[in-house]
């Protein structure tokens, strides 16, 4: 089992999203040590059942690593941001049973390889494909970006329009989508209406994407909203490691993000983000 020192050696791509003003330096020890008031973790792309992959081992490695981290850094929830399974609908039930052991509160989004009906999805997880939840005043929006055939979709504009208006006074909104709705990567889709929509709400703090196994970067939408990628926890391709991203909301309203990576520590960078709930 990894100890605390081992994990911090593995912190990857540490970034700070400030509540106001500009960031002029990378994340420092002060950022890591400042008081955290809300913390959660994200992984994606398990591909449970994919032939010629060690999907059971991948889960065991994730569970061991995450539990070691969380023993000293409690998280409010864990998100598996799409591609829980690999194509076969019969895999969803056993995969869900395993994943629910990683944390008492698990959220998921449907990916293009999660080829199940909306009814099967809700039966497995207890919530629908488009799902909103409030945890300690923080708003979590989980959106569907694929259909039962694996076709890539833009987020549901009607649903997101309603929910963003419903939560316009919330302190922070975090959005989870399996497929990136900005054509930055080979496997993304271009969704200009969604891009315009989320920029109308200053309390949208970040969008999290899976799908692109080889991406663990942060990309900015018009210098306003960070889109954060987390590589992969399984599958047959991607970054040279399997890890998960951590988000920490600090007492001053800033956000620290990093990837837990047991193999190396990547470069740090920082950026600013104004935040104010709509009136």
N, C-alpha and C positions, 0 to 999 in steps of 0.2 A: 504493500500500500504506500502511495506517495505521501511525503510529509509536506508541510507548508512551504519549506524552502524549495523543494522540487517543483511545486506548482508555480511559485513566483518566477523561477527560472524559465518556466514555460509560458509566461504571459506574452501574448502575441498581439501586435498592432494596438497598443494601448492608446486610447484617444479620449479627449475630454470635450463634452458638448456643454458649453456654458449657458447659463440662463440669460445672461446679458453681457454686452461688451465683446471685445475681441480677445482671442487667445493668441499669445505671442510666443509660446513655448510648448514643448511636448509635455505629455503627462509626466509628473514627477512623483517622488515618494510621498510628498504632501498630498497629492490627489488621492493616492491609494489609501493613505492613513486618515484622511478627513472622514467625518462621520457619515455613514451610509444609512439612509432612512428607508430604502426600498431596493431590493435586489432580486433579479431573476436571471434565468439561463435559457439559452436557445441552442438547439442542434437541428440538423435537417438531414434528409436523404439517408435513411437507414436501409431501405430496399430489402426488407425482410423477405426471405424466400428466393432472392435472386440466385439463379444457378451459378455454380463455380465461384461463389463468394462465401466467406466465413461469417455469415450474418449473425449466427448465434454468438460467436466469439466477439464480433464487433459490439454487440449489445453488452456483453459481460464486461468488456473493457470500458465502455462508456459508463456503465453503472458503477464500477469500481472507482473510476476517476472522479465522477461527479459526486459520489457519496463521500470520498476523501476530501474533496474541496468543500462540500456543503457542511461537513462536520464542524468546520470552524468559520464558515461564511454562509449562514442560512439563507436560502432563497425562498421567495414567496411562491414560485411555481417554476415548472420546466415546460418549454414549448418544443415540440417536434414539428418543424416547419415544412411539412410535406414529404411525400414519398416514404410513407411509413412502410408500405409493402411494395412488392414488385409484381404488379399486373393481376395476379390471381386473387379474386375476391375472397376465396376461402381462407386466405392467409390473414385477413384482418382481425378475426377474433383472437387467435393465438398471439398475434403481434400486440394487440391492445392489452391483453392480459399481462404480457411481459412489461410493456412500457409503463403501465400504471404502477409498477413496483419501484420506479426510479424516484418518484416524489409523490406525496399525498395529493398534490394538485398538478395535473398534467393537461395541457391544451395542445391541440393539433390543428393543422390545416391540411386540406386535401391537395395532393400533388398529382401530376399527370400519370404517375404509375399507380396511384390509388384508385384503381378502376372499379369502384363500387357505387351503388346507388345512394342517393341521399338518405333513404330509409335505413340502409345497412350502416351507413356512417353514424347516424344518430343513435342507432341501437348499440353500436360498439362503444361510443364515447359519451352519450348522454346529452349531446348538444348538436345543433344543426351545422351545416356546412359554412354558413355565415353566422358568426357567433360574437356577441359582445359580452364582456364581463367587467365589473369594477372590483378592483382589489385595493383596499386601503386608499380610496379616492383616485387611484390611477386607472385609466380606462384602457382596456385591451380589446382591440378589434382584430378578429381573425377572419380573413376573407378567402373565398374559394376562387381559384384561378385555373381550373381544369374541369373537364367533364368526364363522364364514365368511359369514353373512348380514348381518353388521354389527350384530347385536343386542348391546346393552350387557350386560355381566355383572359380577357381583361377583367379586373374586379367588377363586381355588380354595382353599377353606378347608383341605381335607385336605393339600394341598401346602404351604401356608404354615404350618400347624400343625407338620408334620414338620420343615420347614426352620428355623423359629424355635427349636424345641427343639434341633435339631442344632447350631445356632450360638449357643446361649444364653451360652456363655463367651467369645464373640468380643468384641473391644473395641468395634466399631461395626458396625451393620447399616444399609444404605441400600436403600430399597425404591423400585422404579420401576413405575408403573402408568399406562397411558394414560388411563383413565377414573377420575375421582375417586370413591372409595367413601364419600364423605360428601356429603349433599345440600346442599351450599353453593351450587352453581351450577345454572343451567338444565339443563345437559347432564350433570350428575352422577347417580350412583345411590346409594341408601342401603343401606349394608352394615353393619348394627350388629354382627353377629357378628365381622366382620373388624376393626372398630374396637375391640371389646373385646379381641380376641386380641392385637393389636400393643401395646396398653397394658400387657400383662402382661410385656413385655420391655423393661427400661430401656435396653438397648443399641440399640434401634431409634432412630436419631438423626434420620432424616428420611424422608419419603415424597415422591416427585416425581411430578407429574401433567402430562399434556399435554391434548389434546382441546379445552379451553376456550381458543381462540385469543386471546380478549380478556382473559385473566387472566395477569398477571405478578406476582401478589401472593404473600403468605405467610399461610396460615390455620392456626390452632392447634387441635388436637384436645384438648379439655379441658385446655388449658394445659400439655400434656405433649409432644405430638409435632407438629413443624412439617410442614405440607404446602406444598410449593413449586411454583409454576407458572412457566412460562418463555415464555408467549406463543406464538409460532409462527415457523417459518423459511420457510413457504410458504403455499399456500392462497389463498383469495379474500377472506378477512375476518380481523379480529382487531385487535390492537394496531397503532398507527400506525407501527411499526417491526418489523423482523425481527431477532431476536437469539438469544443462547444464555446459559444460566446457568452460572456457575462455582462450584464448591465447593472450599474449601481447608480441610483439616484441619491445625490448628496444633499446634506442639510441646506446648503445655499441654493439649491435648485439646479446645479450643474449635474451633468451625467458623465460618468466614467464608463468606458467600454473596453473590453479586451477579450482575446480568445485564449482559452486554456489549451495549451499545446505542449505535450510532454517531451517534445524533441528539440525545439529551438525557440529563441526569443526574437521576434521580428522587430523592425523599426517602429518607433513611436511617432505619432503626429497628432495634431490637435486642430480644432476649428470652433468657431462660435456659432451660436444659434439664439436669436431673440425668442422670448417666450412671454405670451400674455394671452389669457383666455379672452375669447370674443365677448363683446358686451352686447 
